[in-house]
Amino acid sequence: TKSSGGEVRSTGVDETEIVTLCDLTLKQGLAVEADLDFGWKFVPLSGGEYRVERGFKAQNAFGATLKHTYSCIYDTDRKRITQLNVEGPAGTQNIL
């Protein structure tokens, strides 16, 4: 589901809060500033987990701006991010 944010699911899950946590965790794990895309995908998984997928642009060591996508899994039962990966031109990197 493509979303621009702001939804509170009927299950009581705050989509915007989860996306914000994923965004902040991503920014802490990067060595450079990230320019996040406006929209994102918010996908319910099994067992109270949700996946956020969001594109962003960041500069590499040579100053070139490259497109990346992060995938963040949030566990509502444990109230924490359990996985954060970044996919880009150099492959997939595990942040968390």
C-alpha positions in Angstrom: 0.0 0.0 0.0 1.4 3.4 -1.0 0.9 6.0 1.7 1.7 9.6 2.3 1.4 9.0 6.0 -0.9 10.0 8.8 -2.9 6.9 9.1 -3.8 5.1 12.4 -4.8 1.6 11.5 -7.9 0.0 13.0 -5.5 -2.2 15.0 -4.3 0.9 16.9 -1.0 1.0 15.0 0.3 4.5 14.4 1.8 4.3 10.9 3.4 7.8 11.1 5.1 7.0 14.4 6.6 3.8 13.1 7.8 5.5 9.9 9.3 8.3 11.9 11.2 5.8 14.1 12.5 4.1 11.0 13.6 7.4 9.5 15.4 8.5 12.6 17.1 5.1 13.0 18.2 5.3 9.4 19.6 8.8 9.8 21.6 7.7 12.9 23.1 4.8 11.0 24.3 6.9 8.0 27.5 8.8 7.8 25.8 11.4 5.5 22.6 13.4 5.4 19.6 11.6 3.7 17.0 13.3 1.6 13.9 11.1 2.2 11.2 10.7 -0.5 7.7 12.0 0.4 5.8 8.7 0.2 6.4 5.2 1.6 5.0 1.7 1.6 3.6 0.4 4.9 3.1 -3.4 4.8 1.5 -5.5 7.6 3.4 -8.7 8.2 2.6 -11.6 10.4 2.9 -11.6 14.2 2.4 -7.9 14.8 5.2 -6.8 12.5 5.1 -4.1 9.9 7.6 -3.3 7.1 8.3 0.3 6.0 9.9 0.8 2.6 11.0 4.3 1.6 13.3 5.8 -0.9 16.0 8.4 -0.2 19.0 10.1 -1.8 22.4 10.4 -0.2 25.8 11.4 -1.3 28.7 8.9 -1.6 32.3 9.6 -0.7 32.9 11.2 -4.1 30.0 13.7 -3.8 27.7 12.0 -6.2 24.0 11.8 -5.1 22.7 8.3 -5.4 19.2 6.8 -5.0 18.7 4.2 -2.2 15.7 2.4 -0.5 15.5 1.4 3.1 13.4 -1.5 4.4 12.6 -1.4 8.1 10.7 -4.0 10.2 9.0 -2.9 13.3 7.7 -5.3 15.9 4.6 -3.9 17.7 4.7 -6.5 20.5 8.3 -5.7 21.4 7.9 -2.0 20.5 11.1 -1.9 18.6 12.8 -2.1 15.2 14.1 -5.6 14.5 15.7 -5.0 11.1 16.9 -2.1 9.0 18.5 -2.6 5.6 19.6 -0.1 2.9 19.6 -1.1 -0.8 21.6 1.0 -3.2 24.0 0.9 -6.1 26.6 -0.9 -4.0 24.2 -3.6 -2.9 22.4 -4.2 0.4 23.8 -3.0 3.7 22.4 -4.1 7.1 22.1 -1.1 9.5 20.3 -2.9 12.3 
